[in-house]
Amino acid sequence: MPSADVPVAASSPATVNDTPQSEAVVRVENVSHRYGERTALDGVSFAVRPAEIFGLLGPNGSGKTTLFRILSTLMLPSGGRAVIAGADTARQANEVRRQIGVVFQAQSIDVTLSAAENLWHQGHLYGMAGGVLKHRISEMLAHVGLSERAGDRVKTFSGGMLRRVELAKGLLHGPSVLLLDEPTTGLDPGARRDVWLYLNHIRESEGVTVVVTTHLMEEAERCDRLAILNEGKLVALGTPTELKAQIGGDVIVLEAREPESLAGRIAKKFGASPTVIENKVRLERANGARFVAEVSEAFPGEINAISVAKPTIEDVFIDLTGHRFWTEPQAEADE
């Protein structure tokens, strides 16, 4: 597990990680936050580009929800600052709120109202009215594919359709940035796919920058770029392709009766650097299929099962932290 070569570029006054400040719509600059004695965020910095789908990936307890609350002006950071569309989230909260749309993990729509009525009330909160609001409601329901259900009470909608109403609400006032906290939690795979199709459509049609928190690897793969958080620290930043390229080979997992012993002997014989995670030997190697043939021949009868696969985002997480994404039953609250 590398401890020094984390794929995050050094920051300078002109950049936040790998994005020039002049190009950034969202800037997170050395943000820290503590809950009493516990550190939830520890000097996190990154920038988000215009019309980018940017993912905050991490297990519960990684700090992504705390960061989401800071970006959405619900919480002040203990240190550092976050800037959205040129406005500081702590000192210019009202200006930030005019620039952002927020879709929380918990449902925020009134199920006794129709889709159009939910949007009508949302528009009034932003000072919208009359023909302008009516046109915008029609436009947003069309964007999320619900024009034909505009007058139906949302209590008759499926989970995926409810999330699409939430998206329409978040975008109704024309924000430049859309913040989403675990937007597909509780949805079936088909509904999750639909939500992401609409996110891409909205990004392309509205030019909106999207920042989304997630703990799902398949969703992380859909993002343009990712910030991977672990125990309050930013451990990796880049496109999914760039991050997986850090692995440098196939991922090989071996099951054996004595994994620690086998790992040590593989390291000695092949000059490899295997680790033992959950009683399995894990290593990265170019030409993985050829290597497993060699290791099976070298240690006959000791290996019970072998898997060889191309790197995934979870493999990146393991490579950087030394443990799996889920190491134990997680608490529901993600701070």
N, C-alpha and C positions, 0 to 999 in steps of 0.2 A: 504494500500500500504506500503510494507516494505521499510524503508529508510536506514537501517543499514546493513541488512543481504543480501547484493548483492552477488550472487554466483560467485565471482571471488576470487581466492586464492591470499593471500598476496605474493608479490614478495620478493626474497632474492637475494644475489649476485650469487647464483648458479642456480637460476631459473627465468624464466619470466612467471609469473602466475603459471600454473601447468605443465610446460614442462622444463626439465633441459636444460641449454644452450648448453651442449654438444650434445644434440639430435635435436636441432632446426635448420631448414634450413632457416627460416625467424625469425628475432627477432626485435620486435618493443619495444623500451625501453624509457618510459616516454616521448613520442613524443607530442609536443605541436606546434600549429601554430596559428598565428593571422593575420587577414586582417584589418589593422588599429586598431580600437578599439574593433573589434569583434573577439572573440575566436572561432576558427573553430575546434581545437583539444586541449584537456586539459589533458595532462599527460597520454596518452594512452600507455598501455604495454600489450603485449601478445607474444606468440611464436607459430610457425607453424612447425609441424613434417614432416619428409620425407614422400613423396608419400601420403600426406593427401589432401583432398579437404576441404579447410577452407573458410568459408563464412564471409564476412563483411556485416552485415544486419543493415539497418537503413533507416528512411525516409529521404527525401530531407532536407538538412540542418544539418544532423547528423554528418557530417565530413568524411564520408566514401570515397567520391571522392577526397577530399584533401589528405587523407591517401594514396589512390591509386596513386596519382601523386607523392607523396614522395617516395613510394616504386618503382615506375617506373623511378625514377631519373629526373622527369620533374620539381620538386620543392624541395627546401631545407626547412627542418623544422625550425621553430623558436627556438625550444629547443628539447633536447633529440636526439635520433638517431635511425636509422633503418639499420639492417644488413641482407644481403642476401648472403647465401653461404660463409660466413666469410668476406664479403666485405661491407664496410660502403657506403651507398647510396649517402652520401654527399661528402666524401673525396676520394672514389674509384669508381666514377660513371662509368668509362669505363669498369672496371672489372665486376661491377654489370650487365652492359648491355650485356656482353657476357654470363652471367648466366641466364638471364631472357628472356622469350618470352612475348609479350604484345599484347593483343587484346582489342582495345579501343571500346567504345560504338559506335562511328562514324565509318562508313565504310572506309576502307583504301585500298581497292583493285581497280584495273583499270578494269572497266567493258568492255573496248574495247579489252582486252587481254583474252586469254584462261586461264583456271585454271593453267595449267602447266607453261605458260609464266609468270603469276604472281609470281609463286614460283621461277622460274628461275631468275627473277630480284631481288627477295628477297635474294636468295642465293648469288648473286654477292655482295650485300651489306655486307655480312659477310665473303667475301673472298673465297667463295666456287666456284668450277668450274669443268668442265669436267665430267668424269664418276662418280666421287663421288657425284656431285650435281645431276646428272641425276638419279642415284640410290636413293638418298634421296627424290627427288621429287616423284618418283614412289612409294616409301615406304609410304610417308606421305599421298598421295592421296588415297592409299589403306586403310590406317588407318581411314580416314574419309569417306570412301565409295564412292569415286568419280573417281576411276580408269577409268571407262568407259566414263567419261565426261572430261577427261584430256585435250583434244584438243578443246573443245567447249568454245566459248566466254562466260564469266561469266554473261554478260547482259541477257543471256537466262535462268539463274538459278533462282530458287525460293529463298525466304528469308532465309530459313533454309540451303539451299545449299551454299549460300553466306557466312553464318557464319561458315560453315565447311571449306571453303577455307581460311577464316581468321584464324581458328584454325591451319590449316596446315601451313600457313605462320608463325604463332607465334612459332611453334614447329620445323620448318625446320632445324635450326642450332643446335638442340639438347640441349635446355636449361634445367637446373635443376628445374626451377620455371616458371610456366605459370601464368601471371596476366591477369585477365579478368574483364572489367568494364561493368556491366549490359549486359552480352553477349546475352541475349535473348530478349532484348527490341524490340518491334514491330513484334515479331514472333507469329504465332498462337500456340495453345497448343500442337499440334502434333509436330511442328518444335522445340518448347522448349524442349519437351521430347527427341527428337532425339539428340539435342545438349548435353544434360546431359548424354545420353547413350554414346556418343563419348568421353565426358570428362572422364567418368569412364573407358572406353576402353583404352584411352591414358594413364591415370594414371597407369593402370595395366600393359600395354605393354611397356611403356617407363619409368615407375618409376618417373614420373614428379609430383612435388608438385604443387597443384593448389590453387590459392587465387582468390576468385571471390567476387565482390561487387554485391549486389542485394537488391531490395526492395520488392521482391515477396516471400510470405510466403511458397508457395509450393516448391520454389527453396531452401529456407533455410532448409527445411526438408531433402533435398537430401545431404546436406553437412555432413562431418564427425564431424566437430565441427564448432561452430559459435562464433563470437564476435559481440555482439549487441551494437550499438552506438546510443546515444541520446544526441543532443545538444553538441557534441564534446567530450562526456565522454563515457568510456567503462562501460556499466551498467550490462553486463552479459557475461560469457564465459563458454562454455561447449558443450557437444553433445546435439542435439535436445531432446533426451530422458532425459538426466540429467536436462536440463532447464525446461522441462515440469513437471518433478517430483517435482520441487520447489513449484508448485501450491498447491499440497497436497489435491486434491479433485476435484469434478466436478465444472464446471463453470456455475453458474445460473444467468440468466438475467431476470428481471421482468419489465414489462411495466405497469405503473399506472398513474392515473391522477395527483397525488401529490407524486412524487418519493422521494423528500427530507423527507417529513413527514413519508412515509412508511419505508424508510431506517432507520430513527431514532427509530421507534417502533420495527422493526425487530432486531436491535442491542440490544434494551432493553429487549425484550422478550426472544430472543434465544442466547444472548451473542455472536452474530456474529459481523463481521466488514464489513458491506456493504459499497459500494461507489456509488455515482451517476455520471454516465458518459453519456453524451448526453441524459439527461432526462430519463435514465434507471437505475434501481437499479441492481448493479452487486455484486456478492459475490461468494466465493469459499466454498464448503462444501462437506465432504465425504457423500456418499449415497445421492446424490442430488435428486433422484426421491422421496425418502422418505421425504426429507426435504420440497420439494415444496408442497407435500400433506399437511404437517403440517402448512406451512405458508399460504396456501390457506384457510385452515380451520380457522386459527387464524384471518385472515383479509378478510372475505367473501365480495365479490362484489367490492373490491378495486383494484384487479389485473386484467388487461386487457389481458395480454399475458405472457407466461412463456416459457423459453427455458432452456434446460439442456444439456450440452455437455462436452466431455472430453477436457482437456486443449490443446490449440494450441500454436504455437510460438507467435502469436499476444497476446494471454492471458498472456504470460510471459512478453511481452513488457508492457502491461497495468499494470500488477502487480508491475513492477519495476518503472514505470514512472508516473502512475496515469492518463494517457491519451491514447487514441487510437493511432495506428500507423499513420493514416492519420487524422489530426484534422482540417485541412482547405485545400483549394486548394493550392497545392505546386508549388513553382517556378520550372522552368525547370533546373536551375543551382543548383547542389548539392554541396555546399561547407561545 
